[in-house]
Amino acid sequence: MGIQHTKTDSAALAIEVESLVDSPEPDGIYHDTRECAGALLALGLLLIAPPTPRPKKPSRS
């Protein structure tokens, strides 16, 4: 038993697929490449920076 398709089914499917493919992109946040590179560089510099010095504890003799 095979499934038989008519031309109207194929045409309706083609229209549905085209509407999905041609749909507008959803609103979102798109970042500028230079802006992302600057933020990444700043984050890298923060990670590479030496830790802040801590006060020395008095020796217990």
C-alpha positions in Angstrom: 0.0 0.0 0.0 1.6 3.2 -1.1 0.7 6.8 -0.4 -0.5 8.6 -3.4 0.1 12.4 -3.6 -1.8 14.7 -5.9 -0.4 17.8 -7.6 -2.4 20.0 -5.1 -0.6 18.3 -2.2 2.8 19.0 -3.8 1.9 22.6 -4.6 0.6 23.2 -1.1 3.8 21.7 0.4 6.0 23.8 -1.9 4.2 27.0 -0.9 4.6 26.1 2.8 8.3 25.3 2.4 8.9 28.6 0.5 7.1 30.6 3.2 9.3 29.0 5.9 12.5 29.6 3.9 11.6 33.2 3.1 10.4 34.2 6.5 12.0 37.3 8.0 14.7 36.8 10.6 13.5 37.3 14.2 14.6 40.4 16.1 17.7 39.7 18.1 21.0 41.1 19.3 23.7 41.2 16.6 27.1 42.3 17.7 29.7 44.1 15.8 32.9 42.1 15.2 35.2 45.0 16.4 33.1 45.4 19.5 33.3 41.7 20.3 37.1 41.6 19.7 37.6 44.6 22.1 35.5 42.9 24.8 37.4 39.7 24.3 40.8 41.5 24.6 39.7 43.3 27.7 38.6 40.1 29.3 41.9 38.4 28.4 43.9 41.2 29.9 41.9 40.9 33.1 42.6 37.2 33.3 46.3 37.6 32.6 46.8 40.5 35.1 48.6 39.4 38.3 46.5 39.2 41.5 46.4 42.1 43.9 49.0 41.9 46.7 47.7 40.8 50.1 49.0 42.2 53.3 51.6 40.0 55.0 50.6 38.3 58.1 52.8 38.9 61.2 55.0 36.0 61.9 54.1 34.1 65.1 57.4 33.2 66.9 
